[in-house]
Amino acid sequence: MSNFMVIVWMISIVAIAVYIVKWLRNRQNKKSNRLILKKLLISVVVMVVSFVVIGNTGSDSNTKKNTTTSSDTSAKIVKKTKYIGKGEYKIAKKENLALTAKKKKLAQQEDDLQSQRDDIENQEAEAKQQAQQAAKQQKQQAEQEQRQQETNQQEQQTQSNNQQGDMNTADSGTIVGNSKSHIYHVPGQRGYNMNSNNAVYFKTEQDAINAGYRRSKV
């Protein structure tokens, strides 16, 4: 019975050491730490109880026999304790390395996602800017076309007015020449519509002829 309790006591000590290491390595993981603390408290209780039982059992046995037996048992337990402690440490180290690698992988994935989000935002901003520029150019082109259309209409109206004329030679009562066609009309001839800006007035037909004009046939 005493040998079994000694083994239990030593195992509880090893377990306490292992859980303390795990708790220190996983301080940031609150959920995992609560479970580790619970196991740590259980190990402490087991250690205390086994220690009390070992003490009571040892006082009832013979001193020499207990000393010899305790020495042999302690040597075996120490070897076993060392073996168990080394195995637990390797497991804890392996778990820690796995968690560290997982953490790095998650951090890399987060960086990749952030980079993708930045690229999408840049593309959206560029597309928005291009759309605004296209709309601006379209507006400017429409305004330019509108101005050109208005200019053409004004020119057509002016040309139409010039062709129709704003005066009639029959109403002038004198000799009137057209500076564009170099033809002059005399009173009594059929009236001719022309632009007053092109009208040249002469006192006599000879003056018109001298100026290079010829008389209208009608």
Secondary structure, DSSP 8 states (H G I E B T S, - for coil): -HHHHHHHHHHHHHHHHHHHHHHHHTTT-HHHHHHHHHHHHHHHHHHHHHHHHHHHHHHHS-HHHHHHHHHHHHHHHHHHHHHHHHHHHHHHHHHHHHHHHHHHHHHHHHHHHHHHHHHHHHHHHHHHHHHHHHHHHHHHHHHHHHHHHHHHHHHHHHHHHHHH-SEEGGGT-SEEEETTTTEEE-TTS---EE-GGGEEEESSHHHHHHTT-EE---
